[in-house]
C-alpha cells in the first residue's frame, strides 16, 4: 500500500512539474494576455455581471490597463453628478468603457474634458458624462443600464451609443443565459469555486482553455437557437442592421426620457457604419460621423496606427479624442 501511494505521489509530482514547465514556457516564449480585469466585476442578476463600485485597479501586462469606478459603479473619476446641469449617458461595450487603456484615455473621459472647459480652458461643470460602458456587453445590456441609471440619477439630456460588430452575437448569447456563467465574485453558478477557477483561468494554460471554451460555448448557444455565428463576408445584412430591433428600443427609451440620442459605430466593418448612418438620418437621429476625421489623419500621416499594438487592442487615444470631438459637436449643435 505504501509503495502504491508513493508511486501515485511521484506521478502527481511529475505531472505538476510538467504543467509548471509548460506554463513557464508559455509565459516566456508565447504569452497570451487578455483585455479586462476579472476581479473588477461582480455578479448582477439582471445584467449577468457589472463593474464593482468604488475601485481603482491597475494591471500591467504588455500594456497598462486601468479600471476606475465611483460609488455609483460607473467608469468615472467623479463620485457624483449633482453639480452638472445636464446628464450625458454613454452606452457601449469595451470601446466605451475604455478597456486596454488608462481610464482618462477613453472617449467618454475625453468628451468630459471637451464639454466642460470654458473659453479660457478652465473646467466648469456643465455636462455630466456618465460612462456606462460595459466590457463584453451588447445593446440589450446597454438598454438595461440606460433605464437603471435614469432611475438612479434622473433622466439624461443626451444618450450616446457606440455599437460594435459583436453586439449582435453578444445579445443572442446574453438572452440565452450564458452571460450568467462568468467567473465573477458573487456568481451563484460557480459559488466558492470562483476564486480558484479564476486564478487558474489567468494562467497561460488557463487562458488558452478559457478562450477555447468560450468560443465553443458561444457557438453552442447560438446554434441552440438556430443561429450560425455571424460572418460579415457571408451575411446579406450588416451587424448594425441585425441590431435594428434593439436600436429602435433604445430610441424609444430616449423619447420617453425626452433625451437626445446620438449614435455611431466602430469601423470594424464599414457596412455597419454606413447602415447605421442611413438609419439615423431617416429617423432624424444624430449620428457621430467621426470616420472622415480619422481617415484624414491617416491619409496625411500614414504611420499613425488606428489600434493599439498590444494584446488589449482597441482604439489609440488619438482616435478616441476624435470620436469625443464629434460626439461633442453633435451635443452642442441644434437638434435635427
N, C-alpha and C positions, 0 to 999 in steps of 0.2 A: 504494500500500500504506500509506504514511504517513497519507494523508488518511482512508483506511478505518479505520485503527487509532485515529486521532484522533476520528473520528465515534463509534466504539464507546466510547472512553473518556469522551467528553462525554455520551453516552447513559447510561452507567453512573453518572456523577456526578450527572446529573439524577435518575436513579432513586433513588440513595442519598439525595439531598436530599429527594425526595418522601417516602420512607419515614421519614426523620428528622422531617420536618414532621408526618406523620401520628402518629408516636409521641409527639412533644411535645404535639400537640393532644389526644390521648387522655389523656396524663398530667395535663394541666391541666384539661380540661373533662369527661372521662368516664373517670376512672381505675378500674381493677378491681384489687382486691387479693385474693390467695388465702391461706387459712389454711395454716400449715405452713412449715417452713424446709427446703427440699430438700437443702441441703448438710449437714443434720444427720442424714442417713440414709445407709446403705451397703447393698450387695448381701448377701443371705443366701440360700443355695441352697435352704433349706427353707421359709423364710417369704416369700421374694421380696425383702424389704427389712427392715431393722431400724434402730433408733436407734444411732448411733455411741456408743461408750463414752467416758466422761471428757470431756464437752464442756459448755460453757456459752455459749449463743448468745442474743443479744438482737436483735430486729428490730422496727423501728418503722415502721408504715405509717399507717393511720388508727387504729391501736391498737398496744399493745406486746405482743409475744408472746415468751415465754422458753422455751428448751429447755435443760434441765439434766439430765445423766445422770452416773451414777457409773461406777466401773471395771467394774461388772458389766453395764453397758448398760441399767439400769433408770432410769426417770424419778424419781429420788430425790436428796435432798440428802445422805443417809447414804452413806458409801462401803462399809459392810459392815453386817451384821445379826447378828453373833455375840453381841452383848450383849443381844439380845432373846430372852426365853424362848419366845415364841410368834411364829410367822410368819403373816402375813396376805397372801395373794396377791390382787391386784386386777386383774381382767381386763376388757378392753373396748376401745373404739376411741378416737377423738379426745376424746370427752366424758370418758373416764377419763384419758388421757394429759395432758389439760389444754391442748389447743390453743387458741390465741387468748387466752391468759391468762398472767399471771405464774405461775411454777412453784408458788408457795405458795398459789395460789388454786384449784387443782384439788381435787376432793373427796377423793382419796386423801391429799393433803397435809393437808387439814383433819382428816381422820379420824385421822391420825397424832397430831396435837396433842390431839384429844379423848381418845384411848385412853391416852395416855402422860402425862397430867397428874394428879397426885395430889390429895388433898383440899385441899391448900394452894395448888394451882395450879402446883406445880413439876414439871418434866419428869423422869419416871422411866421408863427403857426397860423396857417390858413387852410391847408388841406391835410387831413389826417389819412395818410396812405397806410391802410391795414393790409399787410401781406398775409393772405390766406392760402398761399401756395402749399401744396402737399405732395411731396415726392411720391411718384408711382400712382397717382390718382388720375381719374378721368372726369368727364363732365358731370356724372351723377354725384360724385362726392363734392365737386365744386358747388353744385346746387344745394346740397345739404349744408355746406359751410356758409353759403350766402344767407340762407334762412336762419341758421343758428346765430350768426353774429349780427344779423339785422335785429334779431330778438334781444340780444345782449347789449348792443351798442346803440341801437336805433337805426332807422332806415338810412342807407347811404345816399349821397347825392350822385355818386358815379360808381359804376361797376365795370371793371376791366377784366377781360377774359382772353388769355392766350391759349389756344388749342395746339395739340401736337398729334402726329400721325398715330401714336399708340393709344390715344384716348378711346378709340372705338373698341379695341380689344380689352383695354383696361376696364371699361364699363361693363362689357359682357362677363368678364371674369368676376368683377365686383358683385354683379347681380346674381351670379351663380353661387355665391357664398364662399368662394375661395379666398377672398381677402381676409377672412377671419382666421386664417391659419398662419399669420405672420408670427415670427419669433420676437414678440414684443412683451414687455412687462405687463402683467395682469391678464395675459391671454387665458381664457377658460379652456381653450383647446389643448394647450401644451402644459398648463399648470406649473408645477415646480420644476419641470424639465426645461423651462425657457432658458435659464442661465447656463447650464452645462451644454445644452444644444447650441446656444448662441456662441459660446466660447469655441466649440468645435467648428461651427459654421464660419468663423472668422479666420480659421487656419487656411493655408493654401489648398490643402486637400479638401477641407470642408467647403471652401468657396466653389471649387470645381463641382463637387457633389450638389451643392445648393443651386448653382446655375443650371445644371443638367436637370435636376428635379423640378425646378421652377418652370423650365421650358416644357417638360413632359406634362406637368400638372396644368399648365396654361393651355396646351393643345388638347388635352383630355377634356378640360372644362368647356372649351369652345365646341369640340365635336359632340359633347353630350347634349348640346342644344342645337346641333345641326349646322354649326358654323365652321368653315375652314379658316385657318389663320390668314389674316389679311396680307395680301401681296399687292402692292401698288402697281406693279407691272402687269398684273393679270386682271385686277378688279376693274370693271367698267365704271365704277364710281370712286371718287377720291374718299379718303378717310374723313375729311371735313363734311362731305355730303352725307356720308353714313351717320354722322353725328347730328344731322339736322333735327331730329326729334328732341334731343337734349338741348340744342341751341335754342329751339323755339320755347322750351320751358324756362330756360334762363332769361330769355327776352320777356316772357310773360311775367316772371317774378319781378323783373326790373320795372315793368309797367305798374305792377301792384305797389311797389315802393316809391313810384314816381322818380326812379333813378335813371340817369342817362347811361346807356350801355355802350361801351367801346370794345370791339373785338379785334383780334388778329390771330395769326397762325405762325408757327415756326416754318422755316424754309427747308425742312427735310424733303418735302415733296411740293414743288411749285403748283401742282394741280389743286391741292388742298387750299393753298394760299389764295389762288385766283378764284376758286369756287366760293370761298367764304367772303371774299371782297365783293363778288357779284351778289351773293345772298344778302349782305349787309346793305348794299346800295338799293336793292329792290324794297327792302323794309325800312329804309331811311334810318338805319342804324350806323353809327360812326364806325369807321374802320381805320385802325392804326397802320398806315402803309409805310412801314419802316424799311422794306426791302430796297427801294431805289437809293436811299441814303447809304446803305451798306454796300450796294453794288458800285456806287460812285467812288467810294473809298477804295474798294478792291481794284477797280479799273485804273485808278491813279497810283495806287500803291499796291501792286500785285503781291508783294511779300507779306501783306497783312493777313494773318490767318483768321478764319471765322470761328473755329472751335479751339478749345484748349488742347494742347498737345499731350495731355496726360490721361490716365485711365478714367478720370471723372468726367471727361468730355464737357459738353455744354458750351454755350457761347462765351467768348472772351469778354472782358469788361467793357471794351470799346463798343462792342456790338450792343451790350445791354444799355450802354449810355445812349446810343442812337434810338433804341426801342423806347427808352424812357422819354426821350425828347419828343418822339412822335406821339406817344400817349399824352404827354403834357400839352402838345399843340392841339390835340383833339379836345382835351378837357377845357382849355382856355378859349377855344373858338366857339362861335354860336352853334347851337344845336341844329342839325339838318332838318 
